[in-house]
Amino acid sequence: MAALYMLPVFAAGIFVLWLVCKILSVPLKILWKLLVNAVIGAVLLLIVNFFGGFFNFAIPISPVSALVAGIFGIPGVIVLALIALF
């Protein structure tokens, strides 16, 4: 008989758990995307500077260039390279 009263409480707990996971999944997806962009941007910036050294070309690594490469990823590094050319 006591188990019958526990069923709505158990269902409410499962619903709250599902709701919390649903609410947190969107910010985690955005955070994961920013993290992947930051890693790709940093690696690409290092690759451009390594191979650019053979052609006397380098993108100065500063907080601004690291931020642009980290947030925008590949397009950010391309823009930084274009700015460095001009």
N, C-alpha and C positions, 0 to 999 in steps of 0.2 A: 504494500500500500504506500509506503514512503517513497518507493521508486517512481511511482506515478506522479508524485509532486516534484520530483527532481527533473523530470523530462523537460518541462518548459525552461527551467534554469539552465540546463545543459544546452538546449537549443539557443537560448539567448547568449550564452557564452561563446558558442560556435559562431553565431552571427556577429558578435562584437569582434572576435578574432579575425573573421573574414573581412570585416569592414576596415579594421586597422591595417591589415595587409594590403588591401586595395588602395587605401589612402597613401600609404608609404611607397607603393610600387612606382608611382609616377615620378616623384623626386629622385628615387634611386635610379630610374632609367636615364633621367637627365644628367645626374651625377656620373653615371657610368659612361655616357656619351662624351661628356666633357673630359673625363679621365683618358679615354681612348684617344680623343683628339689631341690632348696634351702630349701623350706619349708619341703619337705619330708625328706631330709637329716638331717635337724636340729631336727625334731621330732624323727626320728629314732635314732639319736645320744643320745638324752635325754632318750629315752626308753631303749636303750642298757645300758646306765649308771645307770638308775634306777634299772632295773632287774639284771644287773651285780653286783650291790652292795650286793645282796644276796649270790653271789658266789665269792666275793672278786675280782671282775673284773671291770675295768673302763677304758674308753678311755678318756685321758686327753683332755679337751676342750681348745684348743689354736687357734690362728688365722689360723694356717696351717690346723688343723683338721677341723675347721669350713669351710674353703675354699674348702677342698677336699670333705667334705660331701655336701656342697652347690652346687658345680659344678657337681659332679658325682652322687649324690643322693644315692640310695640304694647300688650300687656296691662300691661307695666310702666308705661308712660306713663299709661294709664287709671287704674291704682292710685295713681300720684302725683297725678293730677288730683283723684281722690276724696279723698285725704288732704289736699290743699290746700284743698278745699272745706270740710272739717270742721276 
